[in-house]
Amino acid sequence: MNDRDYIYEELSDFLGGTFHQDMETQEKALHEFIEEAHKICIENTINYITAFLNSNLSTEKKKNSLNIIQIFIFLL
């Protein structure tokens, strides 16, 4: 697995584990993640998000990737 795939997988895991159909609000879900996750997990998540946003994918591809992840999460 290359770095890009790993980052995409980790970002998908974060989004899927945090933002799902059982959450009350996005803000509450994020707050719960911050309260419950270990510091290193939060730091890694920030790094994965930053790497994804700084990747050479076009803005359109980034939006499409996030939309696909979001649709997948809500279908679970």
HTML snippet that shows the backbone in 3Dmol.js (N, CA, C, O; Angstrom):
<script src="https://3Dmol.org/build/3Dmol-min.js"></script>
<div id="view" style="width:600px;height:400px;position:relative"></div>
<script>
const pdb = `
ATOM      1  N   MET A   1       0.848  -1.171   0.000  1.00  0.00           N
ATOM      2  CA  MET A   1       0.000   0.000   0.000  1.00  0.00           C
ATOM      3  C   MET A   1       0.896   1.238   0.000  1.00  0.00           C
ATOM      4  O   MET A   1       1.810   1.344   0.818  1.00  0.00           O
ATOM      5  N   ASN A   2       0.637   2.163  -0.907  1.00  0.00           N
ATOM      6  CA  ASN A   2       1.457   3.368  -0.941  1.00  0.00           C
ATOM      7  C   ASN A   2       0.941   4.392   0.073  1.00  0.00           C
ATOM      8  O   ASN A   2      -0.126   4.218   0.661  1.00  0.00           O
ATOM      9  N   ASP A   3       1.716   5.461   0.265  1.00  0.00           N
ATOM     10  CA  ASP A   3       1.374   6.472   1.267  1.00  0.00           C
ATOM     11  C   ASP A   3       0.011   7.095   1.017  1.00  0.00           C
ATOM     12  O   ASP A   3      -0.755   7.319   1.954  1.00  0.00           O
ATOM     13  N   ARG A   4      -0.290   7.375  -0.239  1.00  0.00           N
ATOM     14  CA  ARG A   4      -1.570   8.009  -0.563  1.00  0.00           C
ATOM     15  C   ARG A   4      -2.738   7.104  -0.193  1.00  0.00           C
ATOM     16  O   ARG A   4      -3.726   7.559   0.382  1.00  0.00           O
ATOM     17  N   ASP A   5      -2.620   5.835  -0.521  1.00  0.00           N
ATOM     18  CA  ASP A   5      -3.683   4.886  -0.173  1.00  0.00           C
ATOM     19  C   ASP A   5      -3.830   4.759   1.335  1.00  0.00           C
ATOM     20  O   ASP A   5      -4.943   4.675   1.854  1.00  0.00           O
ATOM     21  N   TYR A   6      -2.707   4.745   2.033  1.00  0.00           N
ATOM     22  CA  TYR A   6      -2.742   4.632   3.493  1.00  0.00           C
ATOM     23  C   TYR A   6      -3.433   5.848   4.104  1.00  0.00           C
ATOM     24  O   TYR A   6      -4.275   5.708   4.991  1.00  0.00           O
ATOM     25  N   ILE A   7      -3.080   7.028   3.635  1.00  0.00           N
ATOM     26  CA  ILE A   7      -3.703   8.257   4.131  1.00  0.00           C
ATOM     27  C   ILE A   7      -5.196   8.240   3.848  1.00  0.00           C
ATOM     28  O   ILE A   7      -5.999   8.594   4.712  1.00  0.00           O
ATOM     29  N   TYR A   8      -5.569   7.831   2.643  1.00  0.00           N
ATOM     30  CA  TYR A   8      -6.980   7.769   2.267  1.00  0.00           C
ATOM     31  C   TYR A   8      -7.719   6.783   3.170  1.00  0.00           C
ATOM     32  O   TYR A   8      -8.830   7.066   3.618  1.00  0.00           O
ATOM     33  N   GLU A   9      -7.110   5.631   3.439  1.00  0.00           N
ATOM     34  CA  GLU A   9      -7.740   4.620   4.296  1.00  0.00           C
ATOM     35  C   GLU A   9      -7.901   5.137   5.726  1.00  0.00           C
ATOM     36  O   GLU A   9      -8.956   4.960   6.335  1.00  0.00           O
ATOM     37  N   GLU A  10      -6.869   5.768   6.255  1.00  0.00           N
ATOM     38  CA  GLU A  10      -6.940   6.304   7.615  1.00  0.00           C
ATOM     39  C   GLU A  10      -7.969   7.424   7.718  1.00  0.00           C
ATOM     40  O   GLU A  10      -8.701   7.509   8.705  1.00  0.00           O
ATOM     41  N   LEU A  11      -8.025   8.276   6.708  1.00  0.00           N
ATOM     42  CA  LEU A  11      -9.022   9.346   6.692  1.00  0.00           C
ATOM     43  C   LEU A  11     -10.428   8.758   6.614  1.00  0.00           C
ATOM     44  O   LEU A  11     -11.342   9.245   7.280  1.00  0.00           O
ATOM     45  N   SER A  12     -10.602   7.737   5.820  1.00  0.00           N
ATOM     46  CA  SER A  12     -11.899   7.054   5.724  1.00  0.00           C
ATOM     47  C   SER A  12     -12.295   6.452   7.067  1.00  0.00           C
ATOM     48  O   SER A  12     -13.451   6.551   7.480  1.00  0.00           O
ATOM     49  N   ASP A  13     -11.335   5.827   7.746  1.00  0.00           N
ATOM     50  CA  ASP A  13     -11.610   5.248   9.063  1.00  0.00           C
ATOM     51  C   ASP A  13     -12.034   6.320  10.060  1.00  0.00           C
ATOM     52  O   ASP A  13     -12.975   6.127  10.830  1.00  0.00           O
ATOM     53  N   PHE A  14     -11.335   7.448  10.042  1.00  0.00           N
ATOM     54  CA  PHE A  14     -11.686   8.544  10.948  1.00  0.00           C
ATOM     55  C   PHE A  14     -13.092   9.050  10.667  1.00  0.00           C
ATOM     56  O   PHE A  14     -13.908   9.175  11.580  1.00  0.00           O
ATOM     57  N   LEU A  15     -13.373   9.341   9.408  1.00  0.00           N
ATOM     58  CA  LEU A  15     -14.691   9.879   9.063  1.00  0.00           C
ATOM     59  C   LEU A  15     -15.798   8.872   9.360  1.00  0.00           C
ATOM     60  O   LEU A  15     -16.849   9.236   9.887  1.00  0.00           O
ATOM     61  N   GLY A  16     -15.559   7.610   9.021  1.00  0.00           N
ATOM     62  CA  GLY A  16     -16.561   6.578   9.248  1.00  0.00           C
ATOM     63  C   GLY A  16     -16.797   6.291  10.714  1.00  0.00           C
ATOM     64  O   GLY A  16     -17.921   6.005  11.126  1.00  0.00           O
ATOM     65  N   GLY A  17     -15.737   6.367  11.505  1.00  0.00           N
ATOM     66  CA  GLY A  17     -15.859   6.091  12.925  1.00  0.00           C
ATOM     67  C   GLY A  17     -16.391   7.256  13.728  1.00  0.00           C
ATOM     68  O   GLY A  17     -16.876   7.072  14.844  1.00  0.00           O
ATOM     69  N   THR A  18     -16.306   8.448  13.176  1.00  0.00           N
ATOM     70  CA  THR A  18     -16.706   9.647  13.909  1.00  0.00           C
ATOM     71  C   THR A  18     -18.043  10.192  13.430  1.00  0.00           C
ATOM     72  O   THR A  18     -18.908  10.527  14.240  1.00  0.00           O
ATOM     73  N   PHE A  19     -18.211  10.281  12.136  1.00  0.00           N
ATOM     74  CA  PHE A  19     -19.417  10.879  11.564  1.00  0.00           C
ATOM     75  C   PHE A  19     -20.260   9.785  10.919  1.00  0.00           C
ATOM     76  O   PHE A  19     -19.911   9.271   9.856  1.00  0.00           O
ATOM     77  N   HIS A  20     -21.352   9.437  11.552  1.00  0.00           N
ATOM     78  CA  HIS A  20     -22.214   8.357  11.071  1.00  0.00           C
ATOM     79  C   HIS A  20     -23.660   8.670  11.419  1.00  0.00           C
ATOM     80  O   HIS A  20     -23.942   9.688  12.051  1.00  0.00           O
ATOM     81  N   GLN A  21     -24.571   7.805  11.013  1.00  0.00           N
ATOM     82  CA  GLN A  21     -25.997   8.069  11.164  1.00  0.00           C
ATOM     83  C   GLN A  21     -26.448   8.126  12.621  1.00  0.00           C
ATOM     84  O   GLN A  21     -27.528   8.649  12.896  1.00  0.00           O
ATOM     85  N   ASP A  22     -25.669   7.613  13.553  1.00  0.00           N
ATOM     86  CA  ASP A  22     -26.056   7.624  14.962  1.00  0.00           C
ATOM     87  C   ASP A  22     -25.608   8.877  15.703  1.00  0.00           C
ATOM     88  O   ASP A  22     -25.950   9.055  16.872  1.00  0.00           O
ATOM     89  N   MET A  23     -24.853   9.742  15.046  1.00  0.00           N
ATOM     90  CA  MET A  23     -24.368  10.942  15.722  1.00  0.00           C
ATOM     91  C   MET A  23     -25.505  11.941  15.869  1.00  0.00           C
ATOM     92  O   MET A  23     -26.407  12.004  15.034  1.00  0.00           O
ATOM     93  N   GLU A  24     -25.447  12.723  16.946  1.00  0.00           N
ATOM     94  CA  GLU A  24     -26.463  13.751  17.154  1.00  0.00           C
ATOM     95  C   GLU A  24     -26.195  14.951  16.247  1.00  0.00           C
ATOM     96  O   GLU A  24     -27.069  15.369  15.488  1.00  0.00           O
ATOM     97  N   THR A  25     -25.000  15.493  16.330  1.00  0.00           N
ATOM     98  CA  THR A  25     -24.581  16.594  15.457  1.00  0.00           C
ATOM     99  C   THR A  25     -23.118  16.368  15.088  1.00  0.00           C
ATOM    100  O   THR A  25     -22.412  15.601  15.742  1.00  0.00           O
ATOM    101  N   GLN A  26     -22.680  17.039  14.045  1.00  0.00           N
ATOM    102  CA  GLN A  26     -21.274  16.931  13.645  1.00  0.00           C
ATOM    103  C   GLN A  26     -20.362  17.472  14.737  1.00  0.00           C
ATOM    104  O   GLN A  26     -19.305  16.906  15.016  1.00  0.00           O
ATOM    105  N   GLU A  27     -20.782  18.576  15.353  1.00  0.00           N
ATOM    106  CA  GLU A  27     -19.978  19.185  16.404  1.00  0.00           C
ATOM    107  C   GLU A  27     -19.837  18.249  17.603  1.00  0.00           C
ATOM    108  O   GLU A  27     -18.749  18.107  18.162  1.00  0.00           O
ATOM    109  N   LYS A  28     -20.943  17.614  17.995  1.00  0.00           N
ATOM    110  CA  LYS A  28     -20.897  16.686  19.131  1.00  0.00           C
ATOM    111  C   LYS A  28     -20.032  15.468  18.801  1.00  0.00           C
ATOM    112  O   LYS A  28     -19.270  15.001  19.647  1.00  0.00           O
ATOM    113  N   ALA A  29     -20.146  14.960  17.590  1.00  0.00           N
ATOM    114  CA  ALA A  29     -19.341  13.810  17.181  1.00  0.00           C
ATOM    115  C   ALA A  29     -17.852  14.149  17.243  1.00  0.00           C
ATOM    116  O   ALA A  29     -17.051  13.352  17.731  1.00  0.00           O
ATOM    117  N   LEU A  30     -17.488  15.322  16.752  1.00  0.00           N
ATOM    118  CA  LEU A  30     -16.083  15.730  16.784  1.00  0.00           C
ATOM    119  C   LEU A  30     -15.616  15.933  18.223  1.00  0.00           C
ATOM    120  O   LEU A  30     -14.505  15.542  18.580  1.00  0.00           O
ATOM    121  N   HIS A  31     -16.463  16.544  19.045  1.00  0.00           N
ATOM    122  CA  HIS A  31     -16.129  16.748  20.453  1.00  0.00           C
ATOM    123  C   HIS A  31     -15.894  15.402  21.148  1.00  0.00           C
ATOM    124  O   HIS A  31     -14.940  15.257  21.912  1.00  0.00           O
ATOM    125  N   GLU A  32     -16.758  14.424  20.884  1.00  0.00           N
ATOM    126  CA  GLU A  32     -16.595  13.094  21.478  1.00  0.00           C
ATOM    127  C   GLU A  32     -15.284  12.446  21.028  1.00  0.00           C
ATOM    128  O   GLU A  32     -14.594  11.814  21.828  1.00  0.00           O
ATOM    129  N   PHE A  33     -14.946  12.605  19.753  1.00  0.00           N
ATOM    130  CA  PHE A  33     -13.678  12.060  19.257  1.00  0.00           C
ATOM    131  C   PHE A  33     -12.507  12.677  20.015  1.00  0.00           C
ATOM    132  O   PHE A  33     -11.602  11.968  20.454  1.00  0.00           O
ATOM    133  N   ILE A  34     -12.529  13.984  20.165  1.00  0.00           N
ATOM    134  CA  ILE A  34     -11.437  14.687  20.847  1.00  0.00           C
ATOM    135  C   ILE A  34     -11.355  14.265  22.311  1.00  0.00           C
ATOM    136  O   ILE A  34     -10.262  14.086  22.846  1.00  0.00           O
ATOM    137  N   GLU A  35     -12.504  14.108  22.955  1.00  0.00           N
ATOM    138  CA  GLU A  35     -12.533  13.716  24.368  1.00  0.00           C
ATOM    139  C   GLU A  35     -12.083  12.273  24.586  1.00  0.00           C
ATOM    140  O   GLU A  35     -11.450  11.975  25.599  1.00  0.00           O
ATOM    141  N   GLU A  36     -12.397  11.375  23.654  1.00  0.00           N
ATOM    142  CA  GLU A  36     -12.168   9.946  23.862  1.00  0.00           C
ATOM    143  C   GLU A  36     -10.871   9.418  23.249  1.00  0.00           C
ATOM    144  O   GLU A  36     -10.340   8.407  23.708  1.00  0.00           O
ATOM    145  N   ALA A  37     -10.365  10.080  22.235  1.00  0.00           N
ATOM    146  CA  ALA A  37      -9.186   9.573  21.524  1.00  0.00           C
ATOM    147  C   ALA A  37      -7.902   9.920  22.276  1.00  0.00           C
ATOM    148  O   ALA A  37      -7.829  10.925  22.983  1.00  0.00           O
ATOM    149  N   HIS A  38      -6.916   9.083  22.110  1.00  0.00           N
ATOM    150  CA  HIS A  38      -5.594   9.373  22.661  1.00  0.00           C
ATOM    151  C   HIS A  38      -4.976  10.524  21.873  1.00  0.00           C
ATOM    152  O   HIS A  38      -5.299  10.742  20.705  1.00  0.00           O
ATOM    153  N   LYS A  39      -4.092  11.248  22.527  1.00  0.00           N
ATOM    154  CA  LYS A  39      -3.451  12.405  21.900  1.00  0.00           C
ATOM    155  C   LYS A  39      -2.769  12.026  20.584  1.00  0.00           C
ATOM    156  O   LYS A  39      -2.871  12.757  19.599  1.00  0.00           O
ATOM    157  N   ILE A  40      -2.079  10.895  20.566  1.00  0.00           N
ATOM    158  CA  ILE A  40      -1.364  10.478  19.345  1.00  0.00           C
ATOM    159  C   ILE A  40      -2.345  10.203  18.210  1.00  0.00           C
ATOM    160  O   ILE A  40      -2.043  10.476  17.048  1.00  0.00           O
ATOM    161  N   CYS A  41      -3.509   9.668  18.538  1.00  0.00           N
ATOM    162  CA  CYS A  41      -4.537   9.413  17.524  1.00  0.00           C
ATOM    163  C   CYS A  41      -5.036  10.732  16.932  1.00  0.00           C
ATOM    164  O   CYS A  41      -5.218  10.843  15.720  1.00  0.00           O
ATOM    165  N   ILE A  42      -5.252  11.717  17.783  1.00  0.00           N
ATOM    166  CA  ILE A  42      -5.692  13.037  17.310  1.00  0.00           C
ATOM    167  C   ILE A  42      -4.611  13.660  16.432  1.00  0.00           C
ATOM    168  O   ILE A  42      -4.911  14.204  15.370  1.00  0.00           O
ATOM    169  N   GLU A  43      -3.364  13.583  16.868  1.00  0.00           N
ATOM    170  CA  GLU A  43      -2.258  14.133  16.078  1.00  0.00           C
ATOM    171  C   GLU A  43      -2.148  13.435  14.726  1.00  0.00           C
ATOM    172  O   GLU A  43      -1.964  14.090  13.700  1.00  0.00           O
ATOM    173  N   ASN A  44      -2.260  12.110  14.723  1.00  0.00           N
ATOM    174  CA  ASN A  44      -2.202  11.370  13.458  1.00  0.00           C
ATOM    175  C   ASN A  44      -3.350  11.761  12.543  1.00  0.00           C
ATOM    176  O   ASN A  44      -3.156  11.930  11.339  1.00  0.00           O
ATOM    177  N   THR A  45      -4.539  11.907  13.099  1.00  0.00           N
ATOM    178  CA  THR A  45      -5.700  12.295  12.295  1.00  0.00           C
ATOM    179  C   THR A  45      -5.485  13.662  11.671  1.00  0.00           C
ATOM    180  O   THR A  45      -5.797  13.866  10.497  1.00  0.00           O
ATOM    181  N   ILE A  46      -4.959  14.592  12.438  1.00  0.00           N
ATOM    182  CA  ILE A  46      -4.648  15.924  11.904  1.00  0.00           C
ATOM    183  C   ILE A  46      -3.634  15.801  10.765  1.00  0.00           C
ATOM    184  O   ILE A  46      -3.764  16.470   9.740  1.00  0.00           O
ATOM    185  N   ASN A  47      -2.636  14.955  10.944  1.00  0.00           N
ATOM    186  CA  ASN A  47      -1.627  14.755   9.893  1.00  0.00           C
ATOM    187  C   ASN A  47      -2.232  14.138   8.636  1.00  0.00           C
ATOM    188  O   ASN A  47      -1.879  14.538   7.526  1.00  0.00           O
ATOM    189  N   TYR A  48      -3.139  13.167   8.790  1.00  0.00           N
ATOM    190  CA  TYR A  48      -3.789  12.546   7.625  1.00  0.00           C
ATOM    191  C   TYR A  48      -4.650  13.563   6.879  1.00  0.00           C
ATOM    192  O   TYR A  48      -4.636  13.613   5.649  1.00  0.00           O
ATOM    193  N   ILE A  49      -5.394  14.369   7.624  1.00  0.00           N
ATOM    194  CA  ILE A  49      -6.237  15.389   6.991  1.00  0.00           C
ATOM    195  C   ILE A  49      -5.360  16.402   6.259  1.00  0.00           C
ATOM    196  O   ILE A  49      -5.651  16.776   5.123  1.00  0.00           O
ATOM    197  N   THR A  50      -4.302  16.838   6.904  1.00  0.00           N
ATOM    198  CA  THR A  50      -3.388  17.804   6.288  1.00  0.00           C
ATOM    199  C   THR A  50      -2.743  17.227   5.031  1.00  0.00           C
ATOM    200  O   THR A  50      -2.654  17.908   4.010  1.00  0.00           O
ATOM    201  N   ALA A  51      -2.298  15.983   5.102  1.00  0.00           N
ATOM    202  CA  ALA A  51      -1.677  15.344   3.933  1.00  0.00           C
ATOM    203  C   ALA A  51      -2.675  15.231   2.791  1.00  0.00           C
ATOM    204  O   ALA A  51      -2.325  15.468   1.635  1.00  0.00           O
ATOM    205  N   PHE A  52      -3.914  14.870   3.104  1.00  0.00           N
ATOM    206  CA  PHE A  52      -4.942  14.773   2.068  1.00  0.00           C
ATOM    207  C   PHE A  52      -5.190  16.137   1.436  1.00  0.00           C
ATOM    208  O   PHE A  52      -5.234  16.253   0.211  1.00  0.00           O
ATOM    209  N   LEU A  53      -5.353  17.164   2.256  1.00  0.00           N
ATOM    210  CA  LEU A  53      -5.622  18.504   1.728  1.00  0.00           C
ATOM    211  C   LEU A  53      -4.435  19.057   0.945  1.00  0.00           C
ATOM    212  O   LEU A  53      -4.622  19.819  -0.003  1.00  0.00           O
ATOM    213  N   ASN A  54      -3.226  18.684   1.330  1.00  0.00           N
ATOM    214  CA  ASN A  54      -2.025  19.161   0.636  1.00  0.00           C
ATOM    215  C   ASN A  54      -1.594  18.265  -0.519  1.00  0.00           C
ATOM    216  O   ASN A  54      -0.602  18.548  -1.191  1.00  0.00           O
ATOM    217  N   SER A  55      -2.332  17.192  -0.749  1.00  0.00           N
ATOM    218  CA  SER A  55      -1.969  16.276  -1.830  1.00  0.00           C
ATOM    219  C   SER A  55      -2.141  16.962  -3.183  1.00  0.00           C
ATOM    220  O   SER A  55      -2.749  18.028  -3.280  1.00  0.00           O
ATOM    221  N   ASN A  56      -1.598  16.338  -4.218  1.00  0.00           N
ATOM    222  CA  ASN A  56      -1.662  16.938  -5.550  1.00  0.00           C
ATOM    223  C   ASN A  56      -2.969  16.639  -6.274  1.00  0.00           C
ATOM    224  O   ASN A  56      -3.098  16.927  -7.464  1.00  0.00           O
ATOM    225  N   LEU A  57      -3.933  16.065  -5.570  1.00  0.00           N
ATOM    226  CA  LEU A  57      -5.257  15.883  -6.175  1.00  0.00           C
ATOM    227  C   LEU A  57      -5.887  17.244  -6.429  1.00  0.00           C
ATOM    228  O   LEU A  57      -5.668  18.189  -5.671  1.00  0.00           O
ATOM    229  N   SER A  58      -6.653  17.339  -7.474  1.00  0.00           N
ATOM    230  CA  SER A  58      -7.356  18.589  -7.746  1.00  0.00           C
ATOM    231  C   SER A  58      -8.424  18.804  -6.674  1.00  0.00           C
ATOM    232  O   SER A  58      -8.836  17.862  -5.997  1.00  0.00           O
ATOM    233  N   THR A  59      -8.856  20.031  -6.531  1.00  0.00           N
ATOM    234  CA  THR A  59      -9.920  20.344  -5.570  1.00  0.00           C
ATOM    235  C   THR A  59     -11.158  19.528  -5.873  1.00  0.00           C
ATOM    236  O   THR A  59     -11.830  19.048  -4.960  1.00  0.00           O
ATOM    237  N   GLU A  60     -11.463  19.367  -7.141  1.00  0.00           N
ATOM    238  CA  GLU A  60     -12.641  18.586  -7.544  1.00  0.00           C
ATOM    239  C   GLU A  60     -12.505  17.120  -7.109  1.00  0.00           C
ATOM    240  O   GLU A  60     -13.463  16.527  -6.613  1.00  0.00           O
ATOM    241  N   LYS A  61     -11.324  16.544  -7.295  1.00  0.00           N
ATOM    242  CA  LYS A  61     -11.113  15.147  -6.888  1.00  0.00           C
ATOM    243  C   LYS A  61     -11.184  14.999  -5.371  1.00  0.00           C
ATOM    244  O   LYS A  61     -11.684  13.994  -4.864  1.00  0.00           O
ATOM    245  N   LYS A  62     -10.686  15.993  -4.651  1.00  0.00           N
ATOM    246  CA  LYS A  62     -10.781  15.961  -3.187  1.00  0.00           C
ATOM    247  C   LYS A  62     -12.244  16.004  -2.757  1.00  0.00           C
ATOM    248  O   LYS A  62     -12.660  15.246  -1.881  1.00  0.00           O
ATOM    249  N   LYS A  63     -13.019  16.886  -3.371  1.00  0.00           N
ATOM    250  CA  LYS A  63     -14.448  16.965  -3.049  1.00  0.00           C
ATOM    251  C   LYS A  63     -15.148  15.658  -3.375  1.00  0.00           C
ATOM    252  O   LYS A  63     -15.955  15.171  -2.583  1.00  0.00           O
ATOM    253  N   ASN A  64     -14.849  15.091  -4.528  1.00  0.00           N
ATOM    254  CA  ASN A  64     -15.464  13.821  -4.924  1.00  0.00           C
ATOM    255  C   ASN A  64     -15.090  12.701  -3.959  1.00  0.00           C
ATOM    256  O   ASN A  64     -15.936  11.885  -3.594  1.00  0.00           O
ATOM    257  N   SER A  65     -13.833  12.661  -3.550  1.00  0.00           N
ATOM    258  CA  SER A  65     -13.391  11.635  -2.604  1.00  0.00           C
ATOM    259  C   SER A  65     -14.145  11.752  -1.289  1.00  0.00           C
ATOM    260  O   SER A  65     -14.605  10.750  -0.743  1.00  0.00           O
ATOM    261  N   LEU A  66     -14.271  12.962  -0.786  1.00  0.00           N
ATOM    262  CA  LEU A  66     -14.986  13.164   0.472  1.00  0.00           C
ATOM    263  C   LEU A  66     -16.469  12.858   0.323  1.00  0.00           C
ATOM    264  O   LEU A  66     -17.089  12.328   1.246  1.00  0.00           O
ATOM    265  N   ASN A  67     -17.041  13.186  -0.825  1.00  0.00           N
ATOM    266  CA  ASN A  67     -18.453  12.866  -1.061  1.00  0.00           C
ATOM    267  C   ASN A  67     -18.671  11.357  -1.099  1.00  0.00           C
ATOM    268  O   ASN A  67     -19.653  10.860  -0.547  1.00  0.00           O
ATOM    269  N   ILE A  68     -17.777  10.634  -1.738  1.00  0.00           N
ATOM    270  CA  ILE A  68     -17.890   9.170  -1.797  1.00  0.00           C
ATOM    271  C   ILE A  68     -17.791   8.577  -0.394  1.00  0.00           C
ATOM    272  O   ILE A  68     -18.564   7.691  -0.032  1.00  0.00           O
ATOM    273  N   ILE A  69     -16.842   9.067   0.385  1.00  0.00           N
ATOM    274  CA  ILE A  69     -16.698   8.584   1.763  1.00  0.00           C
ATOM    275  C   ILE A  69     -17.966   8.874   2.557  1.00  0.00           C
ATOM    276  O   ILE A  69     -18.462   8.015   3.285  1.00  0.00           O
ATOM    277  N   GLN A  70     -18.485  10.087   2.410  1.00  0.00           N
ATOM    278  CA  GLN A  70     -19.691  10.476   3.147  1.00  0.00           C
ATOM    279  C   GLN A  70     -20.878   9.591   2.768  1.00  0.00           C
ATOM    280  O   GLN A  70     -21.611   9.141   3.648  1.00  0.00           O
ATOM    281  N   ILE A  71     -21.076   9.340   1.500  1.00  0.00           N
ATOM    282  CA  ILE A  71     -22.180   8.478   1.056  1.00  0.00           C
ATOM    283  C   ILE A  71     -22.006   7.077   1.617  1.00  0.00           C
ATOM    284  O   ILE A  71     -22.966   6.474   2.095  1.00  0.00           O
ATOM    285  N   PHE A  72     -20.795   6.561   1.563  1.00  0.00           N
ATOM    286  CA  PHE A  72     -20.519   5.220   2.077  1.00  0.00           C
ATOM    287  C   PHE A  72     -20.839   5.131   3.569  1.00  0.00           C
ATOM    288  O   PHE A  72     -21.454   4.166   4.023  1.00  0.00           O
ATOM    289  N   ILE A  73     -20.424   6.134   4.316  1.00  0.00           N
ATOM    290  CA  ILE A  73     -20.652   6.139   5.762  1.00  0.00           C
ATOM    291  C   ILE A  73     -22.141   6.098   6.078  1.00  0.00           C
ATOM    292  O   ILE A  73     -22.570   5.338   6.946  1.00  0.00           O
ATOM    293  N   PHE A  74     -22.919   6.899   5.389  1.00  0.00           N
ATOM    294  CA  PHE A  74     -24.343   6.965   5.698  1.00  0.00           C
ATOM    295  C   PHE A  74     -25.104   5.747   5.196  1.00  0.00           C
ATOM    296  O   PHE A  74     -26.248   5.531   5.597  1.00  0.00           O
ATOM    297  N   LEU A  75     -24.496   4.952   4.333  1.00  0.00           N
ATOM    298  CA  LEU A  75     -25.133   3.709   3.893  1.00  0.00           C
ATOM    299  C   LEU A  75     -24.867   2.557   4.859  1.00  0.00           C
ATOM    300  O   LEU A  75     -25.544   1.531   4.802  1.00  0.00           O
ATOM    301  N   LEU A  76     -23.894   2.720   5.737  1.00  0.00           N
ATOM    302  CA  LEU A  76     -23.563   1.649   6.695  1.00  0.00           C
ATOM    303  C   LEU A  76     -24.679   1.433   7.699  1.00  0.00           C
ATOM    304  O   LEU A  76     -24.566   0.573   8.572  1.00  0.00           O
TER     305      LEU A  76
END
`;
const viewer = $3Dmol.createViewer("view");
viewer.addModel(pdb, "pdb");
viewer.setStyle({}, {cartoon: {color: "spectrum"}});
viewer.zoomTo();
viewer.render();
</script>
